[in-house]
Structures are given as C-alpha cells and as structure tokens.
Amino acid sequence: QVQLVESGGGLVQAGGSLRLSCTASGRTFSRYYVGWFRQAPGKEREFVAAIGRTGRTYYVDSVKGRFTISRDNTKNTAFLQMNSLKPEDTAVYYCAADSQQVTAHADYWGQGTQVTVSS
C-alpha cells in the first residue's frame, strides 16, 4: 500500500504562485509514476501533470509553461509548482500514484488540497 498526503493548497490572487507537495509513505516511492489531477465544482476530474520513474514529464496543454512537476525520491515527495495562476485553475488538486502510467484509474490517491485563485 501507498499512502499519499497533499499539502500546499490555499488562496492566491491571479498571477500568483503555489507549490503543492505530495508525500508518500509505504512502498518505494521511486518505483511509481506520480500524477496530479484536479476537479473543479460541477466538472469531472481532469489530468494536470505526471512524472515517470525516470523523470519524464507530461502536462495537459492548459498548464504547459506555467506548471512544473518534479519529484525528490529521497524524500518520497512529488511537487507541482504552479505559476501565473488563473481563476480557471481553481479546483481541488489530487495526487495519484501507480506502478504503471498514472491515469484517472490510478491505484493510489491522496485526499486532495484546495486551490483557489481569485481574480
């Protein structure tokens, strides 16, 4: 089992920045793909970014150039640096992990952290 705990959410003005953290406990973190998803009120959960075991990264088009996903396997932690935030980035952000490509059906999920961007 892998337990994931997100932190770093909050309220920020448009154009501001936040850094989310996802800390894992349990099995070896480095063996897992890690991803971030978000869900806004009334909308389906959507993929935001992912990072593979070797550090290869993937992003949804709407955050490319603004968000950066990274990982520190020595600390069992993944990060999502979010810059130039927009009101449409407002959502609950979830961390997910899987031994394969991380998708909406990933094996492990955190509880989510709220990100609110005011205009």
Disulfide bonds with the S-S distance in Angstrom:
Cys22-Cys95 1.94
